[in-house]
Amino acid sequence: MNQVEAIQVGERYKVQPSYFHRPFIGRVNDVSGSTIVFEVENFELCDQEKIEASRIITVDVTDVKHPMNSNYFFS
């Protein structure tokens, strides 16, 4: 299974496009080939000007770092 097939609509992922200073957390709205449309949930203020008011952003599959599963433990 390749990375595109593993990305699921509605799931949350950590994403860092090359033109962003820091990664953001987003929920997948659409997967079309190697292009993925995210609704941004959390982002760093240094990247604020790169996020539209709609919070929708389109990235390449290579920008997706990993899923944000609910089974991560932070202490």
C-alpha positions as CSV (number, residue, x, y, z in Angstrom):
1,M,0.0,0.0,0.0
2,N,1.5,3.4,-0.9
3,Q,1.2,6.6,1.1
4,V,-1.7,8.0,-1.0
5,E,-3.9,4.9,-0.5
6,A,-3.2,5.1,3.3
7,I,-4.5,8.7,3.6
8,Q,-8.1,8.7,4.6
9,V,-10.7,11.4,4.2
10,G,-11.8,12.7,7.6
11,E,-8.6,11.7,9.4
12,R,-6.2,14.2,11.0
13,Y,-2.5,14.4,9.9
14,K,0.6,16.5,10.6
15,V,1.6,18.3,7.5
16,Q,4.6,20.5,6.5
17,P,4.7,22.0,3.0
18,S,8.1,23.2,2.0
19,Y,6.9,26.8,2.1
20,F,5.8,26.6,5.7
21,H,8.1,27.3,8.6
22,R,6.4,24.8,10.9
23,P,4.0,21.8,10.5
24,F,0.3,22.2,10.9
25,I,-2.5,19.7,11.9
26,G,-5.3,19.3,9.4
27,R,-8.2,17.1,8.6
28,V,-8.3,15.6,5.0
29,N,-11.2,16.9,2.9
30,D,-10.3,15.3,-0.4
31,V,-7.6,13.1,-2.0
32,S,-7.1,13.4,-5.7
33,G,-4.0,11.6,-7.1
34,S,-1.0,13.0,-5.3
35,T,-2.9,16.2,-4.3
36,I,-4.6,16.4,-0.9
37,V,-7.0,19.1,0.4
38,F,-6.8,19.8,4.1
39,E,-8.9,21.8,6.5
40,V,-6.3,23.3,8.8
41,E,-7.1,22.9,12.5
42,N,-3.9,24.0,14.2
43,F,-1.0,26.1,12.9
44,E,1.9,28.3,14.2
45,L,1.5,32.0,14.1
46,C,4.7,32.4,11.9
47,D,2.7,30.7,9.1
48,Q,-0.5,32.7,9.6
49,E,-0.2,34.6,6.3
50,K,-0.1,31.3,4.4
51,I,-3.5,30.2,5.7
52,E,-6.6,31.6,4.0
53,A,-9.7,32.6,6.0
54,S,-11.4,29.3,4.8
55,R,-8.5,27.3,6.4
56,I,-8.5,25.1,3.3
57,I,-5.1,24.3,1.8
58,T,-4.0,22.0,-1.0
59,V,-0.7,20.1,-0.6
60,D,1.3,17.3,-2.2
61,V,1.3,13.8,-0.7
62,T,5.0,14.2,0.1
63,D,4.2,17.1,2.5
64,V,2.2,14.7,4.8
65,K,4.4,13.6,7.8
66,H,2.2,11.2,9.8
67,P,-1.3,10.6,11.1
68,M,-2.4,12.2,14.4
69,N,-4.0,9.2,16.0
70,S,-5.7,9.6,19.3
71,N,-3.3,7.0,20.9
72,Y,-0.4,9.4,21.2
73,F,0.7,10.0,24.8
74,F,2.1,13.3,26.0
75,S,3.5,13.9,29.5
